[in-house]
């Protein structure tokens, strides 16, 4: 079964924590862009910072979309990664999958919200983690369907 002393489990915990911190950083990044541009979603924030209420600033919305993309994709990694560990994967392979996923999500944020690059940079940075999730999902289903 799954044990905290298993290197694959330790790797999952490490990369899950990195991704959780990344999600938290996105909120800070959104606030940083709002304050730099003096555009806010709420009247009280705009008044306190001598800014204005604006809900459609392209720079703020780009960071918000990147944050939303994380919120749509990273929880699926947490679920699939945890379930994948129950299939007793080889530790080195599981670590590689978790690492590639985390690094690709970080690159996705950089090319989407920090230093936007033309396509296909964002598309590649999005698809690599998607492939990792699909791989883990198929491995989980294959492992447990054969047990039925």
C-alpha positions in Angstrom: 0.0 0.0 0.0 1.0 3.7 0.1 3.5 4.7 2.7 5.1 8.1 3.6 8.5 6.4 3.4 7.9 5.6 -0.3 10.0 7.9 -2.5 7.1 8.3 -4.9 4.8 9.4 -2.1 7.4 11.9 -0.9 7.8 13.2 -4.4 4.0 13.6 -4.8 3.9 15.5 -1.5 6.8 17.8 -2.5 5.4 18.7 -6.0 1.8 19.0 -4.6 3.1 21.5 -2.0 5.0 23.4 -4.7 1.8 23.6 -6.8 -0.3 24.7 -3.8 2.2 27.5 -3.2 2.1 28.4 -6.9 -1.7 28.8 -6.7 -1.3 31.1 -3.7 1.4 33.2 -5.5 -1.2 33.8 -8.3 -3.4 35.7 -5.9 -0.4 37.8 -4.9 0.5 38.4 -8.6 -3.1 39.5 -9.3 -2.9 42.0 -6.5 0.5 43.2 -7.6 -0.8 43.9 -11.1 -3.9 45.6 -9.7 -1.9 47.9 -7.5 0.7 48.7 -10.2 -2.1 49.7 -12.6 -4.4 51.2 -9.9 -7.4 49.2 -11.1 -9.5 47.4 -8.6 -12.7 45.2 -8.6 -14.1 46.9 -5.5 -14.9 50.6 -4.8 -13.4 50.5 -1.3 -10.1 49.2 -2.6 -10.0 51.8 -5.4 -10.7 54.6 -2.9 -8.1 53.4 -0.4 -5.4 53.2 -3.2 -6.6 56.3 -5.1 -7.4 54.1 -8.1 -10.5 53.3 -10.1 -12.9 50.4 -10.4 -12.3 48.5 -13.6 -13.3 44.9 -14.2 -11.8 44.5 -17.7 -8.2 45.6 -17.5 -6.4 43.3 -20.0 -3.3 42.8 -17.8 -5.2 42.0 -14.6 -7.6 39.7 -16.6 -4.6 37.9 -18.1 -3.3 37.1 -14.6 -6.7 36.2 -13.4 -7.2 33.8 -16.3 -3.9 32.1 -15.5 -5.0 31.8 -11.9 -8.3 30.3 -12.9 -6.5 27.9 -15.2 -4.5 26.7 -12.2 -7.7 26.3 -10.2 -9.2 24.2 -13.0 -6.2 22.0 -13.6 -4.1 21.6 -10.4 -6.8 20.0 -8.2 -7.2 17.2 -10.9 -3.5 16.6 -10.6 -3.8 16.2 -6.8 -6.6 13.7 -7.2 -5.1 11.7 -10.0 -1.6 11.9 -8.5 -2.8 10.5 -5.2 -4.8 7.7 -6.9 -1.9 7.0 -9.2 0.2 6.2 -6.1 -2.2 3.4 -5.2 -1.1 1.6 -8.4 2.4 1.1 -7.0 4.3 3.0 -9.7 8.0 2.9 -10.0 9.3 5.7 -7.9 11.6 7.2 -10.5 8.8 7.3 -13.1 6.2 8.7 -10.7 8.7 11.4 -9.7 9.4 12.3 -13.3 5.7 12.6 -14.0 5.1 14.8 -10.9 8.2 17.0 -11.7 7.3 17.4 -15.3 3.7 18.4 -14.3 4.8 21.0 -11.8 7.6 22.5 -13.9 5.2 22.7 -16.9 2.5 24.4 -14.9 5.1 27.0 -13.7 6.2 27.6 -17.2 2.6 27.9 -18.3 2.2 30.8 -15.8 5.3 32.5 -16.9 4.5 32.4 -20.6 0.8 33.3 -20.0 0.9 35.9 -17.2 4.4 37.0 -16.3 6.1 37.3 -19.7 3.5 36.5 -22.3 5.0 34.7 -25.3 3.4 33.9 -28.7 1.8 30.6 -29.3 2.7 27.7 -29.3 4.6 28.4 -26.0 1.5 28.5 -23.8 -0.2 25.7 -25.7 2.8 23.4 -25.2 3.1 24.4 -21.5 -0.6 23.5 -21.2 -0.6 20.3 -23.1 2.3 18.6 -21.4 0.6 18.6 -17.9 -2.6 17.6 -19.6 -0.9 14.5 -21.1 0.6 13.7 -17.6 -2.9 13.8 -16.1 -4.3 11.6 -18.9 -1.5 9.1 -18.5 -2.1 8.8 -14.8 -5.8 8.6 -15.2 -5.5 5.8 -17.8 -3.0 4.0 -15.7 -5.4 4.1 -12.7 -8.3 2.9 -14.7 -6.3 0.2 -16.4 -4.9 -1.0 -13.0 -8.3 -1.2 -11.3 -10.4 -2.4 -14.2 -8.1 -5.5 -14.5 -8.8 -6.2 -10.8 -12.5 -6.5 -11.3 
